[in-house]
């Protein structure tokens, strides 16, 4: 009898299932085995698109492999919960070293090696992934390849316009990022941390909320940036707040892990529906509606955030506001 109901006996935990999937597909490059890990149909969501067909997902995976054939994928963490009815929810965070050696989405090969972090929230049941929300720090790839993210987004938008590909509305993008089970119920101090964190993004705060971050906190931010200490973290956040002052935040899924010998770890899938109405991190205001879809993973010490892995695809944001 499998210790993971509904899954192959070779897997004794959902973490092992996810690690095997990552290794087989991304490091062994066995694309054919995607069908062994993903259900048919599968719902696959990114900040820009939704796929309902495994063959579409396989094509995108092949394209990524062609552009970056050499890759080492390191799983930093998998935060998992067991839902009723033998359904599992797993929030994986990876960091990969990839080399740009093939023509593709990011243009002609540069030969450059880049580091990129990826977040994947997956609903798994009956031995397969049923739904996946995938978020990659594409701005990190663009920047490390030597391109300007805003210019790259503008070129991409122009190309899509020439091909007659319609732009999705911010409301559509935001609604897609929702879904799945609600996740963990929490109360007490940790509930306070989560509430203050979401308020920090939604409210009219200029930067961080006092009493939320540890004095020595580190934020791994979009664009392959690292912010150390509350002052640097506040500066990054105030750049967002200045660009998107009037925001409505929604929490779509929450995991809180209190594992032995580990810090309290939190994973939040959330979104902001907002307007680009101010001068800030994203340049001159365009008054365009914007959906910001995020996955944040936090580690606490003494009830304060000591480490944050902030998953936002800034290329997806720029693509919504460039002319």
Secondary structure, DSSP 8 states (H G I E B T S, - for coil): --SSTTS-TT-SSHHHHHHHHHIIIIIS--GGGHHHHEEEEEEEE-SS-EE--HHHHHHHHHHHHHHT-EEEEEEEEEEEEEETTTEEEEEEEEEEEEE--S-BTTBS----EEEEEEEEEEEEETTEEEEEEEEE-HHHHHHHTT--HHHHHHHHHHHHHHTT-----HHHHHHHH--S--B----THHHHHHHHHHHHHHSS-SS--TTSEEEEEEEEETTTEEEEHHHHHHHHHHHHHHH--SEEEEEEEEEEE--TTS-EEEEEEEEEEEE--SSBTTBS----EEEEEEEEEEEEETTEEEEEEEEE-HHHHHHHH--
